[in-house]
């Protein structure tokens, strides 16, 4: 079910992606074929109560489908809440390390997302470098963040 927020955020989101996009990178269609991105989310009720905001854990799995090692050099996340407020999270990588992903291997990490509303979306890009120094940007398809219907938080404002 598409909501009004999705109709508003869609064009805005793509405009921002183009605005923040990096020059000299491989096209999105080609890069998605080279790196499989899987994101699983879970709403955290207890953490949300502690923090006073809606909190999700998201697990990311990046599978290298190329024939060469990839170095994960950065990421950019765009988080939108249901009021169309944007939060950008961009960094070089976790604690200054650059994970290396050999061909046919998967790199995984887990982190948190926080929103002030019970629904929103997240999208963005991962940035890689090949052994030859080629830069690769892999766009992340939009992931919906929503309090589950079976949650005590659904339809309520616990804050």
C-alpha positions as CSV (number, residue, x, y, z in Angstrom):
1,X,0.0,0.0,0.0
2,X,1.5,3.3,-1.1
3,X,0.9,6.1,1.3
4,X,1.1,9.9,0.7
5,X,4.6,9.9,2.2
6,X,5.8,7.5,-0.4
7,X,4.5,9.7,-3.2
8,X,6.2,12.7,-1.7
9,X,9.4,11.0,-0.7
10,X,10.0,9.1,-4.0
11,X,10.9,12.2,-6.2
12,X,12.6,13.9,-3.3
13,X,14.7,10.9,-2.5
14,X,15.9,10.4,-6.0
15,X,16.7,14.1,-6.3
16,X,18.9,13.9,-3.2
17,X,20.6,10.7,-4.4
18,X,21.5,12.5,-7.6
19,X,22.6,15.6,-5.7
20,X,24.9,13.6,-3.4
21,X,26.0,11.1,-6.1
22,X,29.7,10.5,-6.7
23,X,31.3,11.2,-10.1
24,X,33.2,8.6,-12.0
25,X,31.4,5.5,-10.6
26,X,29.9,2.5,-12.3
27,X,26.2,2.7,-13.1
28,X,23.7,1.5,-10.5
29,X,22.4,-1.4,-12.7
30,X,25.9,-2.7,-13.3
31,X,27.0,-2.3,-9.7
32,X,24.0,-4.1,-8.3
33,X,24.9,-7.0,-10.5
34,X,28.4,-7.0,-9.0
35,X,27.4,-6.6,-5.3
36,X,24.4,-8.2,-3.7
37,X,23.0,-6.0,-0.9
38,X,20.6,-7.6,1.6
39,X,19.1,-5.6,4.5
40,X,17.0,-7.1,7.2
41,X,15.3,-4.9,9.8
42,X,13.8,-5.5,13.2
43,X,11.9,-3.0,15.4
44,X,13.3,-2.8,18.9
45,X,10.6,-2.0,21.4
46,X,12.7,-2.0,24.6
47,X,15.5,0.1,23.0
48,X,12.8,2.5,21.7
49,X,11.4,3.0,25.2
50,X,14.9,3.6,26.6
51,X,15.9,6.1,23.9
52,X,12.5,7.9,23.5
53,X,12.6,7.4,19.7
54,X,11.7,4.6,17.4
55,X,14.7,2.2,17.0
56,X,15.3,-0.5,14.4
57,X,18.3,-2.9,14.2
58,X,19.3,-3.5,10.6
59,X,21.6,-6.3,9.4
60,X,23.5,-5.7,6.2
61,X,25.0,-8.4,4.1
62,X,27.2,-7.4,1.1
63,X,28.1,-10.2,-1.3
64,X,30.9,-9.7,-3.8
65,X,29.9,-11.1,-7.2
66,X,33.0,-9.9,-9.0
67,X,36.2,-11.8,-9.8
68,X,38.3,-9.4,-7.8
69,X,38.6,-8.4,-4.2
70,X,36.5,-5.3,-3.2
71,X,37.5,-2.9,-0.5
72,X,34.5,-1.2,1.3
73,X,35.6,2.4,1.6
74,X,32.4,4.1,2.7
75,X,28.7,4.4,3.0
76,X,26.0,7.0,2.8
77,X,22.6,6.4,4.4
78,X,19.5,8.6,3.8
79,X,16.8,8.2,6.5
80,X,13.4,9.8,6.0
81,X,10.7,9.8,8.7
82,X,7.0,10.0,7.9
83,X,7.2,13.8,8.1
84,X,9.7,13.9,5.3
85,X,12.5,14.9,7.5
86,X,15.9,13.8,6.3
87,X,18.9,12.6,8.2
88,X,22.1,11.8,6.3
89,X,24.7,9.4,7.8
90,X,27.9,9.3,5.9
91,X,31.3,7.9,6.9
92,X,34.4,6.4,5.5
93,X,33.9,3.2,7.4
94,X,33.6,1.7,10.8
95,X,36.5,2.8,13.1
96,X,38.7,3.7,10.1
97,X,38.9,0.1,8.8
98,X,38.2,-0.8,5.2
99,X,36.8,-4.3,5.0
100,X,38.1,-6.4,2.2
101,X,35.6,-8.7,0.5
102,X,37.1,-11.5,-1.6
103,X,35.1,-12.8,-4.6
104,X,32.1,-14.9,-3.8
105,X,32.3,-13.9,-0.1
106,X,30.0,-11.9,2.1
107,X,30.7,-9.1,4.6
108,X,28.1,-8.5,7.3
109,X,27.5,-5.9,9.9
110,X,24.7,-4.8,12.2
111,X,23.8,-1.3,13.4
112,X,20.8,0.8,14.5
113,X,18.5,3.3,12.9
114,X,16.5,5.9,14.9
115,X,13.4,7.9,13.8
116,X,11.1,10.3,15.6
117,X,8.1,8.7,13.9
118,X,6.8,5.1,13.7
119,X,7.4,4.8,10.0
120,X,10.0,5.9,7.5
121,X,12.5,4.7,4.9
122,X,16.2,4.3,4.5
123,X,18.3,4.2,1.3
124,X,21.7,5.2,0.2
125,X,24.9,3.9,-1.3
126,X,28.0,1.8,-0.5
127,X,31.4,2.7,-1.9
128,X,34.0,0.2,-3.0
129,X,37.5,0.2,-4.6
130,X,38.8,-2.6,-6.7
131,X,42.4,-3.8,-6.8
132,X,42.8,-1.7,-10.0
133,X,41.7,1.4,-8.1
134,X,38.3,1.6,-9.9
135,X,35.6,3.2,-7.7
136,X,32.3,1.4,-7.4
137,X,29.1,2.9,-6.0
138,X,26.3,0.5,-5.1
139,X,22.9,2.1,-4.5
140,X,20.7,0.7,-1.8
141,X,17.1,0.2,-2.7
142,X,14.7,1.9,-0.3
143,X,13.9,-0.1,2.8
144,X,10.7,0.6,4.7
145,X,10.9,1.1,8.5
146,X,7.6,0.5,10.2
147,X,6.5,-0.5,13.7
148,X,4.9,-3.9,13.2
149,X,1.1,-4.2,13.6
150,X,1.6,-6.8,16.5
151,X,3.7,-4.3,18.5
152,X,2.4,-2.5,21.6
153,X,3.8,0.6,19.8
154,X,1.5,0.2,16.7
155,X,-1.0,3.1,16.6
156,X,0.1,4.4,19.9
157,X,2.4,7.3,20.9
158,X,4.5,5.8,23.8
159,X,6.7,9.0,24.0
